[in-house]
Amino acid sequence: MDNNIKIPEYHLFIHPLDLSELQKDIWCDDPVPAKLTINKKKYDIDVAYRGSHIRDLRKKSYQISFYKPSTYRKAKEIHINAEYKDPSLLRNKLSLDFFNEIGCLSPKSRFVNMKLNGKNEGLYLELESVDEHFLANRQLPKGPIFYAVDGDANFSLMSDLDKEVKKSLKFGYEQKYGTEQDEFHLQEMIIEINTISKTDFENEIVKYLNVDQYLRWLAGVIFTQNFDGFVHNYALYQNSETKLFEIIPWDYDATWGRDVNGKVMEEDYLRIEGFNTLTARILDVKTFRHQYKDLLEVILNNQFNVEYLKPKIQDMYDLIRPYIQKDPYKKEDVQLFDKEPEYILDFIEARAKFIRGKLNTLE
């Protein structure tokens, strides 16, 4: 790692009355006006709390929208994540970088240190928003983007939440970008996933979905062992040129051997076939199943091993450790933080062995 890399410092100022309004109802999504100073440059912003189960934690996460100037680092919106339940604070970034390295669209992220009204709030992970700017920054064709927000985003006609037939196929998704017409394409794909005959599935599904890219995403979920990744923690993007949907990972802190509460998750917790209706139907096709098996082998040999990942983990650890020591919410846990790189590497070794041992089930 370049020793000159420094973690940027964000100075967030929220007027005490607005801050009081924000704190009054942590579950309210309405933003309040604020100012953000970065490298002595001031931005007028809107800020709101973000997340579902994380909102009532001591250290808050934020969603920031820029309106004067209207963008920052070619983004209109960023997410500032506390990563509070992850004792390493590394897992989300490590995961999203890993997805990118195995050929999957993935948000960029970087560590920042934040002060709120002059008080040090400690280390955060800044996440790129998956929106029209995400596409433009990668020179990708414009196209609708849908966020999977709950268990109804399971590619099924049945709800994961109440086990009933869905009243609408829009359930489980929140449209981030695009038109009302685009919703019909999403619904059409879900219907096709569930109704194409077994005989026709291999030839028909490729008209709706970028299957190679889906398999790369599936491999990423399996290696990082994100148990929640099959029905939420993803976004869907429809490429307007190919008309094919692609899947993008999101919120990957419950990975690399720990669950959503930071508790131990054994390396064999998630089967290599994954879950959800679409995954089951794709892996039911021999050609796709063998393609997936070959992909897993390639990633095991190249990216998912201690030799490849150890220097990346070590670099991140070295970069953020001085900030952990000053973080008012994390400094008491620095001894646990110090053990995490070894814990993650042990998980990688054990998970790789588990996956290798199961490859023959994909024959």
C-alpha positions in Angstrom: 0.0 0.0 0.0 1.1 3.5 -0.7 2.2 4.9 2.6 1.0 8.4 1.6 -2.6 7.3 1.6 -4.4 9.2 4.3 -8.0 8.7 5.4 -10.0 11.9 4.6 -11.6 13.8 7.4 -15.3 14.8 7.0 -16.6 17.7 9.2 -20.4 17.4 9.4 -22.3 20.3 10.9 -26.0 19.9 11.7 -27.8 22.8 13.4 -28.7 21.7 16.9 -32.4 22.2 16.2 -32.1 20.0 13.1 -30.0 17.5 14.9 -32.7 17.3 17.6 -35.3 16.7 14.9 -33.2 13.9 13.4 -32.7 12.2 16.8 -36.4 12.5 17.7 -37.4 9.7 15.4 -34.5 7.6 14.2 -36.8 5.6 11.9 -37.9 8.6 9.9 -36.3 8.9 6.5 -36.9 12.6 6.1 -33.5 14.3 5.8 -32.5 17.5 7.5 -30.2 20.2 6.0 -26.5 20.2 7.0 -23.1 21.3 5.9 -20.1 19.0 5.1 -16.6 20.3 4.9 -14.0 18.2 3.2 -10.5 19.5 2.6 -11.7 23.0 3.5 -14.4 22.9 0.8 -18.0 23.4 2.1 -20.9 21.4 0.7 -24.6 22.1 1.4 -26.2 18.7 1.9 -29.2 16.8 3.1 -28.6 14.1 5.7 -30.7 11.3 7.2 -30.0 8.1 9.2 -29.7 5.0 7.1 -30.1 1.2 7.6 -32.8 -1.0 9.1 -31.6 -2.9 12.1 -28.5 -0.6 12.6 -30.4 2.6 13.3 -30.8 2.1 17.0 -27.1 1.4 17.6 -24.9 3.9 19.4 -22.9 4.8 16.3 -25.2 6.0 13.6 -24.9 5.5 9.8 -25.9 8.3 7.4 -27.1 8.9 3.9 -25.8 12.2 2.4 -27.2 14.0 -0.7 -25.3 16.9 -2.2 -27.1 19.9 -3.6 -24.6 22.8 -3.6 -22.4 21.9 -5.3 -24.7 19.2 -6.6 -22.0 16.4 -6.8 -19.0 15.3 -4.9 -16.4 13.0 -6.6 -18.9 12.5 -9.4 -21.6 11.3 -7.0 -24.9 12.9 -6.0 -25.4 10.7 -3.0 -23.1 8.7 -0.7 -23.7 6.4 2.3 -21.6 6.7 5.4 -21.6 3.4 7.3 -20.6 2.9 10.9 -19.9 -0.8 10.4 -20.6 -0.9 14.1 -21.3 -4.7 14.5 -18.2 -5.7 12.6 -15.2 -5.9 15.0 -12.8 -5.6 12.1 -14.6 -2.8 10.2 -13.1 -4.4 7.1 -15.7 -6.9 6.0 -17.9 -4.7 3.8 -15.0 -3.1 1.9 -13.2 -6.4 1.6 -16.4 -8.0 0.1 -17.2 -5.2 -2.3 -13.6 -5.1 -3.6 -13.7 -8.9 -3.9 -16.8 -8.8 -6.1 -15.2 -6.2 -8.3 -12.1 -8.5 -8.7 -14.1 -11.5 -9.7 -15.9 -9.5 -12.5 -19.1 -8.3 -10.8 -20.4 -4.8 -10.8 -19.8 -3.5 -7.3 -19.9 -0.1 -5.4 -16.6 1.6 -4.6 -15.9 2.3 -1.0 -13.2 4.0 1.2 -12.6 4.7 4.8 -13.3 8.2 6.2 -13.0 9.8 9.6 -16.0 11.9 10.7 -16.6 14.7 13.1 -20.1 15.8 13.9 -20.4 19.4 15.2 -16.8 19.3 16.3 -17.0 15.9 18.1 -15.0 13.0 16.8 -17.5 10.3 15.6 -14.7 8.0 14.5 -14.1 5.8 11.5 -16.7 5.2 8.8 -16.9 3.4 5.4 -18.1 5.7 2.6 -20.1 3.7 0.1 -20.9 4.7 -3.5 -24.6 4.9 -4.2 -25.9 2.5 -6.9 -27.7 5.1 -9.1 -27.4 6.8 -12.5 -24.0 8.3 -11.5 -22.8 4.7 -10.7 -23.6 3.8 -14.3 -22.1 7.0 -15.8 -18.8 6.7 -13.8 -18.4 3.2 -15.5 -19.4 4.3 -18.9 -22.4 1.9 -18.7 -25.6 2.5 -20.7 -28.4 4.1 -18.7 -31.0 1.7 -17.4 -33.4 1.2 -14.5 -32.1 0.3 -11.1 -34.1 -1.4 -8.4 -33.0 -2.0 -4.8 -34.0 -5.3 -3.1 -35.4 -4.0 0.2 -36.9 -7.1 1.9 -37.5 -10.8 1.7 -40.0 -10.4 -1.2 -37.1 -9.8 -3.5 -36.6 -13.5 -3.9 -37.4 -13.9 -7.7 -40.4 -15.9 -6.7 -44.2 -15.6 -7.1 -44.5 -16.5 -3.4 -43.5 -14.2 -0.6 -40.6 -15.1 1.6 -42.2 -13.1 4.4 -45.7 -14.6 4.8 -45.4 -17.6 2.4 -48.5 -16.4 0.5 -48.8 -15.6 -3.2 -47.5 -12.0 -3.8 -50.2 -9.5 -4.5 -47.7 -7.6 -6.6 -44.5 -8.6 -8.2 -43.1 -5.1 -7.4 -43.1 -6.2 -3.7 -39.6 -6.4 -2.3 -38.2 -3.7 -4.7 -37.7 0.0 -4.5 -37.0 1.8 -7.8 -33.9 4.0 -7.5 -33.7 5.1 -11.1 -35.9 4.8 -14.2 -39.5 5.1 -15.3 -42.7 3.5 -14.4 -42.6 1.5 -17.6 -39.3 -0.1 -16.4 -41.2 -1.8 -13.6 -43.0 -4.0 -16.1 -39.6 -5.4 -17.4 -38.8 -6.4 -13.9 -42.2 -8.0 -13.4 -41.9 -9.7 -16.8 -38.5 -11.3 -15.8 -39.9 -12.6 -12.5 -42.9 -14.2 -14.3 -40.5 -15.8 -16.9 -38.2 -17.1 -14.1 -41.2 -18.9 -12.6 -43.0 -20.0 -15.7 -40.5 -21.0 -18.4 -40.5 -24.7 -18.8 -37.5 -26.8 -17.7 -36.9 -27.7 -21.4 -36.8 -24.1 -22.6 -35.2 -22.4 -19.6 -31.5 -22.5 -20.8 -32.4 -20.8 -24.1 -35.0 -18.4 -22.8 -33.5 -17.0 -19.5 -30.5 -15.5 -21.4 -33.0 -13.1 -23.1 -33.7 -11.5 -19.7 -30.7 -12.0 -17.5 -26.9 -11.7 -17.9 -26.3 -15.3 -16.7 -22.5 -15.2 -16.6 -22.6 -12.0 -14.5 -25.3 -13.6 -12.2 -23.0 -16.6 -11.7 -20.1 -14.3 -10.7 -22.4 -12.6 -8.2 -23.5 -16.0 -6.9 -19.9 -17.0 -6.4 -19.2 -13.8 -4.5 -22.1 -14.4 -2.2 -21.0 -18.0 -1.6 -17.3 -17.2 -1.0 -18.0 -14.3 1.4 -20.9 -16.3 3.0 -23.5 -13.6 3.0 -26.5 -15.6 4.1 -28.9 -12.6 3.6 -27.6 -11.9 0.1 -30.2 -14.0 -1.8 -33.3 -12.0 -1.0 -31.9 -8.6 -0.2 -28.5 -6.9 0.0 -28.5 -6.4 -3.8 -29.6 -4.1 -6.6 -30.8 -4.9 -10.1 -29.7 -2.9 -13.1 -31.2 -3.4 -16.6 -28.7 -2.6 -19.3 -30.7 -0.5 -21.9 -28.5 -1.8 -24.8 -28.6 -5.5 -24.1 -31.9 -5.4 -22.2 -30.4 -7.8 -19.7 -30.6 -7.5 -16.0 -27.4 -7.6 -13.9 -27.2 -7.9 -10.1 -25.0 -5.7 -7.8 -24.1 -6.5 -4.2 -24.8 -4.2 -1.3 -24.2 -4.1 2.5 -21.8 -7.0 3.0 -20.7 -6.5 6.6 -22.2 -9.9 7.7 -19.5 -11.9 5.9 -16.1 -13.6 6.2 -17.1 -15.7 9.2 -19.4 -13.4 11.2 -23.1 -12.9 11.1 -25.2 -9.7 11.2 -24.6 -9.3 14.9 -20.8 -9.9 14.6 -21.2 -13.5 16.0 -19.2 -16.5 14.7 -20.6 -18.0 11.6 -19.0 -21.4 10.8 -17.5 -21.9 7.4 -20.0 -24.5 6.4 -23.1 -22.4 7.2 -24.0 -21.6 3.6 -24.3 -24.3 1.0 -22.6 -23.7 -2.3 -25.9 -24.0 -4.3 -27.2 -20.9 -2.4 -30.9 -20.0 -2.3 -33.8 -18.2 -4.1 -35.9 -19.4 -7.0 -33.6 -17.9 -9.8 -30.5 -19.5 -8.4 -32.2 -22.9 -8.1 -33.5 -22.7 -11.7 -30.1 -21.6 -13.1 -28.2 -24.4 -11.3 -30.8 -26.9 -12.6 -29.4 -26.4 -16.1 -26.3 -28.6 -16.6 -24.5 -26.1 -18.8 -24.9 -23.3 -16.2 -24.1 -25.6 -13.3 -20.8 -26.6 -15.0 -20.0 -23.0 -15.8 -20.5 -22.1 -12.1 -18.3 -25.0 -11.0 -15.5 -23.9 -13.3 -15.9 -20.3 -12.1 -15.6 -21.4 -8.4 -12.4 -23.3 -9.3 -10.9 -20.3 -11.0 -11.7 -18.0 -8.1 -10.4 -20.5 -5.6 -7.1 -20.6 -7.4 -6.8 -16.9 -8.1 -8.7 -14.7 -5.6 -10.1 -16.7 -2.8 -7.0 -17.8 -1.0 -4.8 -16.6 1.9 -1.9 -15.8 -0.4 -4.0 -13.4 -2.5 -6.1 -11.8 0.3 -3.6 -11.6 3.2 -1.8 -8.5 1.9 -5.1 -6.7 1.1 -6.4 -7.4 4.6 -3.1 -6.4 6.2 -3.0 -3.1 4.3 -6.5 -2.2 5.3 -5.8 -3.1 8.9 -2.6 -1.0 9.0 -4.4 1.9 7.4 -7.3 2.1 9.9 -5.7 0.9 13.2 -4.6 4.4 14.3 -8.2 5.6 13.7 -9.7 2.7 15.7 -7.6 3.7 18.7 -9.2 7.2 18.6 -12.7 6.1 17.7 -15.0 6.8 20.7 -17.2 3.8 19.9 -14.4 1.3 19.0 -11.3 2.1 21.0 -12.3 -0.1 23.9 -12.4 -3.1 21.5 -9.0 -2.6 19.9 -7.8 -5.9 21.2 -10.6 -7.7 19.4 -9.9 -5.6 16.3 -6.3 -6.7 16.4 -7.3 -10.4 16.3 -9.7 -10.0 13.3 -7.2 -10.2 10.4 -6.1 -13.7 11.6 -9.7 -14.7 12.2 -10.7 -13.7 8.6 -7.7 -15.5 7.2 -8.6 -18.7 9.1 -12.2 -18.4 7.8 -10.9 -18.0 4.2 -8.8 -21.2 4.5 -11.7 -23.2 6.1 -14.3 -21.8 3.6 -12.1 -22.6 0.6 -11.6 -26.2 1.9 -15.4 -26.5 2.4 -16.2 -25.2 -1.1 -13.5 -27.4 -2.8 -15.0 -30.4 -1.0 -18.4 -29.7 -2.4 -17.5 -29.0 -6.1 -18.3 -32.6 -7.2 -21.9 -32.0 -6.2 -22.2 -29.6 -9.2 -21.4 -32.4 -11.7 
